[in-house]
């Protein structure tokens, strides 16, 4: 079985999870379930980023020791992922020993190879970004609280790898998507790259992984955090597992953390002599009234609130289908309700009820026999290019194509009127209803990565658990069961 290693960013535990975090995690889960559906073996990693100034400050604010603060926050994420039906393979916290020991091993290695050196640095430091910023960045005024700092620190020779990195990005050996983000990174790399400050003196920040070669310092949070992608799968501890999974097939990230993933991370890997991830995909932001949702803006929509009102599967469906991958999307409860009612309640849910009721009333609750080998529906099903779209990560298009297929089942019903046919030609009515029911099975299977529970309910109604994406697997004679509407209308 082909492996597929997919990751989400690891989330800061300075705050509770919100729709932005939920989106990336559901997206990774959906992609991972899709890969399993097409016969691959996905490994899906997510977790928490627990070091650094932001977390230390949040802990102070709550009057807790940093580790206690992290231990208190972690369940909020884990519980939400459970509620959102997130089927991750592993969940890493950067305060775990399995991670800290690998970060220290790597620091030691890079230091010994000469790619880490000490220097005195004076410059502007952004509190929110937790990094030194350039004069140009300072003048942009985008960095909120900044302060001038002069101190001795350790630096990673990022500049040494600039040319190699540019080559690999240009020829897509490291594929950065969407194209606009690739261009953004290449634009950034047109300027001479400076070396990366990878330490923080303990006098200024205590909460971090101690440098193995100087106990007066802790590791810069990004140098620590990025390593999670390899520490979790056995880098420098379990060679067999590591080489079977690395390089990652895709790192999913939000567009705000593009530079750290496309510049810092690959140069770290180049220094270690490890392969680069195959692909980095940066999605857009969820906005409300065109502003990024964030705690400080006070406009955060809690995904939990949506789930309680409308069910997990419909929230997953909305988030996955509404955001054109790579672009920003605007969330509103009106657009949620509109999409729910038109796609799920009307197009999909009603159809399931109509088809199952017709079978119940006319075919003794059993899937009818079919002597019809092909129909518009079997042809439409064959046209869906699932694998290609998945390879391009076009999840919203995959969903859209499946919905088009579902709408074509409705059209097929209208054209063939099986409710009339049963009176004149019962055999043909059975053929039509078989083709509708089989199409519903296939649609439910194809949407199962997005809506794992509701699609299971639909398969139960159709009396099948066959999830093979091959036309004709629905067995004639199997008993259907009628239930309440799967997607009751929101009024
Ligand atoms: N800890 C770092 C990532 C380290 S990865 C080695 C971090 N954490 S974060 O919690 O601040 O954000 C994690 C992700 O959530 C980012 O990819 C970010 O883009 C995403 N989102 C945060 N708010 C968002 C929206 N409103 N919409 C969509 N995603 C956004 O950065």
Boltz pocket constraint, residues with backbone or C-beta under 6 A from the ligand:
constraints:
  - pocket:
      binder: B
      contacts: [[A, 8], [A, 9], [A, 10], [A, 11], [A, 12], [A, 19], [A, 20], [A, 21], [A, 23], [A, 24], [A, 49], [A, 222], [A, 225], [A, 226], [A, 228], [A, 252], [A, 253], [A, 254], [A, 255], [A, 256], [A, 257], [A, 283], [A, 284], [A, 285], [A, 286], [A, 287], [A, 292], [A, 293], [A, 294]]
      max_distance: 6.0
